Amino acid sequence: MPETIITVQGAARGEYAPERAVLSFTIAGDGPEREPVVADVAAALERVTAALREHHDAQRGPVAAWSTDRLAVTAQRPWSSTGEQLPLVHRASAGGTATVTGLDALPALVDALAAEPLAAIDGIEWMLGEGRRTAVLTEVRSRAVKDAVTKATVYAQSIGLGSVTALALADPGMLGDQGQGEGASPRMSRIAMMGGDSRSPGISLRPELIVIEAAVDARFAAR
């Protein structure tokens, strides 16, 4: 009896609690005179970096790493609603990030930034640690392969065949006879927090689950 070729796509999905948060922020100010604007923003930047230094501990957290951009200064003459060009406005700004591994300390750090008038919190990105991320990717990929085996076995049994033997495994679309899957395998969604919170408008401190998805194309022989 000739063998029957069965081609399927296996998929798996997992939800995991984040282990760290990457907080992004901007410090900026503007005004008619360049020197006072630069001085005010530079002072605010120093206060923020001082707060980050207090929380920084690369080994134990709560802030494992942080960085800030160099101060950028620009000037432009805006236009009024009536079409008149207004006096020159100087703007100074600098962005930064802080990687927080001690999530219990995140509210205090957000409060410290929110207390700085020239600082704005741009968002929070929830992440897994590198070791944990590698482990869950392996787990989800393995479950995607098992899902493909299960599908192929069901198809084979439904037409009276027995067990299946894997002939090929590939990322979606790489077997050449299927449509492209949605994205590469595995897929990871990184969630920027946009919910409300009393500490800073538009920012939520409630961690959201990180979704890991994987898909695999597989070809089996069944007899």
N, C-alpha and C positions, 0 to 999 in steps of 0.2 A: 504493500500500500504506500503510495507516494506521500511524502510529508506535506503538511499544510503550513504555510507561512502566515503568522499572525503578527501584525504591527500595531502597537498601542503606545499611548503616552501615560506615564505614571506621574502623579502629583502628590505633594504633601505640603502641609502648612503647620506652623507652630507659633505660639504666642509666648513671649518671655518677658519677665520683669526686667526693666533696665537696671544696670549696675552703675552707670555714671551719667552725668548731664554736662553738656557743653553749653555754657552760657555766653551769648554774644551781646556786646553792648557798644554804644557809641557815645562819645563825649564831644559836645559841639556848642559853639556860641557864635553870635554875630553882633555887629555894631558898626557905627560910623567911623571909629578910629581903630587902626590896626593894632597898635601896641596894647591897649587895654584888653582887646578881645583875645589876643594871643596869650597875654599874661593870665587872664581869668581861666581860659581853657587849660593852659599848662598847669596851673595850680590845682584845678579839678582833677586832671589826669594824675598828678602826683598823689593826691588824696586817695584816689581809687587804687592806684598801684600799691600804696602803703597798706590799704585794707586787704588786698590780695596777698601781699607778702605775709601778713599776719596769719592768714589761713593756709599758706602754702606748706605742703609737706609731700614731697614726691613719693615717699614710701607708704605713708599711712593716711594721707589726705588731711582735711577734707578737699583741699584744692591740690590736685596732683600736678597741674601745669597751668600756666597762664602766659599770655603775651598781649602786647599792645602795639599798634602801628605808630609810625612817626607822625608827629603833628603836621597836618596839611593846612595851608593857609591860601585862601582864594579871595578874590574881590570882583564885584560886578555892580553894575548900575541897573537896578530893576526898573520895570515900566509900571506906571500907574494904570488904573482902569480907564483913564481918559486918554491914554496914549502918550503921556509925558514921561520922560526919563528922570528917575529919581536920583538923589545923591548916592554916592558910592557906598556899598555895604561890604564890610570885611567879614569873612567867616573862617573860623579855625575849627578843626575837627580831628578826632583820632578814634579808631575802632579798636576793639580788643575781644579776646575770648578767655574763658576760664573753664578748665575741665575739672568738674567736681565729682569726686568718687565717694565722699562722705555725704550721701544725699540728705541726711538729717541736718546738715549744716547749710543746705541750700537756702532755706528761708532767711537765715541771718545774713547771708551774703547778698541776697536779693534786696533785703531791707537796707543794707549799707549802700548799695548802688542807687536805690530809689531815693535815698535821703540826699543824694548829690544833685543839686538843681540842674546842672548841665549834662547829667548822664541820662541816657535812655537805654532800656533793655530791649534789644531787638528780637530775641527769641531764645528758646531753650530746646536743644536737640538731645533727645534721650538715646542712650547707646548701651551696648553690651561691652564688657571688657574684652580684650583681644583673645584671651584664653577661652572664655565662655563663648564668644562668637564662633571660634573655630569648632568647638564641641557641638554647638547647636546646628551649625551648617552641616557637619558630618551626620548628625542624627536625622535631620530633615531630608538630606539627600538619600540616606539609606531607606527611609520610609517611602520616598518617591519610587525607588527601585522596587521595593516590596509591593507597592501599589500596582506597578506595571506587571509584575509576575501574577498577582491576583487577577487582574483584568484578563490577561492572556489565558490563564487557567480556566476562568469562567467561559471565555469564548470557545476554548477547545472542548470543554465538557459539554457545552450546549449543542455541539454538532457531533457528539459521540466519540470524541478523541480523548486520549489519556493525558499524561503529563506533558509539560512543555520544556523545551531546552532553549536557553538564551543564545541567540546568534550575534546580536549587536546591541550595544547601549550607547546613547549619544545625547548631547544637549539638544533641546528642541530645534527641529529643522535641519539637523546635520545628517540625518539618514538619507535625505534627498528625495523622499517620496511623500512627505507630509508638508502641510502649510507651516509657516513659521509660527512658533509659539509666541505668546505675549511676553517679550523681553527675554533676557538670558536667564540661564539657570545656574546657581540659585538667584532668587530675587529678594532683596531686603528693603523694607520700607523704613525710612528714617522719619520720625515724627517730630515736627516742630510744634511746640505748644502754643496754641492761640486762644485758649480759654480765658475766662475772666478770673481775676484775683485781686483782693483788696490792696496788696502790696504794690502792684504796678499794673496799670491798665493794659489789658490785652495779653497778659502773661499768666499762665496757670502753673502752679507748682505741683500739681497732682501728676505723678508719673503715669504715662500711658504704655501699654504693652507694646513691645517691638514684634512686628510680624515678619517671620522668615518663611519664604516660599521656595520650593524647588520643583522642577519638572524634568523628566527624562523621557526621551523616545527610545523604544525598545522593539527589537524584532526577535520573534521566537519561532521555533519549529515544533510542530505538534504532529503526533501520529495516532 
